[in-house]
Amino acid sequence: MKVRALGAVAALALLAIAAWPAYIATQSKALAAAPSPAPVTPDYLHRNAIVAVFEGDVRKNPDQLITRMLASQYLMRYRETGDVGDLVRAEHMAKRSLQYQRRYNVNADMALASALLSLHRFKGALAYAQDAGAVEPWNGGALAQVASIDLELGRYDDARRSLRAVPASPEDDVAVDTAQARYQELTGDIAQARRSLQRAMNSVDGVVDTPAEARAWYHFRDGELAWEAGDLAGAQRRFEEALAIFPDYPRAYNGLARLYWGQKRWREALDAATRASDQIPLPETLGYKADAQRALGDERGAQVTQDTIVAIERIGNAQRINDRALAVYYAEHGVRLADAIAIAQRDVALRDDVFAEDTLAWALACSGRWHEAQAHARKAVALDTPDARLQYHAGVIAWHNGDMAEARRRLTSALGLNPQFHPLYADDARRLLQQM
């Protein structure tokens, strides 16, 4: 019954609420002036049971509400486990909800948009998000979702217009702050991006029934922004906070692996990358693992890890979710360069954002096609996105094309953002600047 499904969710919230007075009582006076986080509800421990209850209710008594709620549970489980099958299940249930009630079913539209976005079916996701925003123009969450998808597609002007259309007191401030942070990051204002993201993080931390993975994600995301800004201590702190909220969180371990990788802390990088890839074997994470293995003298282990990355392309990338990460790894390591270019070109055709242009530029550059790479590199840094790797790539490509002023500007920017953004490229940027 639907009552039983709702009760399963409510029980978790009640447990956390019961713990709240004791939790507050133990807070030190030093923290009294700061926003006080709510205790974490370990909902992830019960996700399969909650999903099973909803699935049973859908079989017995399906309607637009219960199918949409099951879609949301599938989305939560996907974020916790990385099981792409849950995205497909969420897509199916959200569509089923819309079959029961097509008009004014905003939450189903948004759930379907979320599933399609994660499946990298961006244009379909945008259509459903726009439907939700058209029905509820006051809904900040719907408008923020439209903006977020536009950013993935590289439609930065459209994203700005969507964010400007958000009412003064939107229904969902957190979603708006999150989308604003991403827009600000991509368009060059990393300091403001961090303020927007931290405001959203403080909001979700203060809600007792916020899913643990969602809370952990905000700490992870703030760690990413700290890393981009060169605040390595702040990045490590946020990643560790994410792990305290949601134990064994693969995103947080991936963030730590990249942090240690850039600092050449190879054993720590290997440990973090192994912990992340044992749960979700993403090409990016496996790349950090392979590099750490090579640096530690384990060439055989590194080759096995690289073979796993190739296997992911061949048999584990049916939805092409890993395209960009595969192209980045191949280009950086000088392997399968023709595949890297083909994959990057496919990614540009799908979503022409600054990272797609950068990936294609670097794949071409690593193949010695420096002149072709230049046009794509210029598009990649057109917004002055504060990403050290983008800036470095553009600088090296400019150097090979004889544009020393642009090379100096971009290489200086890369090191200014994060002097330890890459274990090899950061040193190379310093070497090129010395030569110039």
HELIX and SHEET records of a PDB file:
HELIX    1   1 LYS A    2  ALA A   25  1                                  24    
HELIX    2   2 LYS A   29  LEU A   31  5                                   3    
HELIX    3   3 ASP A   43  HIS A   46  5                                   4    
HELIX    4   4 ARG A   47  LYS A   60  1                                  14    
HELIX    5   5 GLN A   64  THR A   81  1                                  18    
HELIX    6   6 VAL A   84  TYR A  100  1                                  17    
HELIX    7   7 VAL A  106  SER A  118  1                                  13    
HELIX    8   8 PHE A  122  VAL A  135  1                                  14    
HELIX    9   9 GLY A  140  LEU A  153  1                                  14    
HELIX   10  10 TYR A  156  ARG A  164  1                                   9    
HELIX   11  11 ASP A  173  LEU A  186  1                                  14    
HELIX   12  12 ILE A  190  ASP A  205  1                                  16    
HELIX   13  13 ALA A  212  GLU A  228  1                                  17    
HELIX   14  14 LEU A  232  ILE A  245  1                                  14    
HELIX   15  15 PRO A  250  GLY A  262  1                                  13    
HELIX   16  16 TRP A  266  GLN A  279  1                                  14    
HELIX   17  17 PRO A  283  ALA A  295  1                                  13    
HELIX   18  18 GLU A  299  ILE A  315  1                                  17    
HELIX   19  19 ASP A  323  HIS A  333  1                                  11    
HELIX   20  20 LEU A  337  LEU A  350  1                                  14    
HELIX   21  21 VAL A  354  CYS A  366  1                                  13    
HELIX   22  22 TRP A  370  ALA A  380  1                                  11    
HELIX   23  23 ALA A  388  HIS A  400  1                                  13    
HELIX   24  24 MET A  404  LEU A  417  1                                  14    
HELIX   25  25 TYR A  425  GLN A  435  1                                  11    
END                                                                             
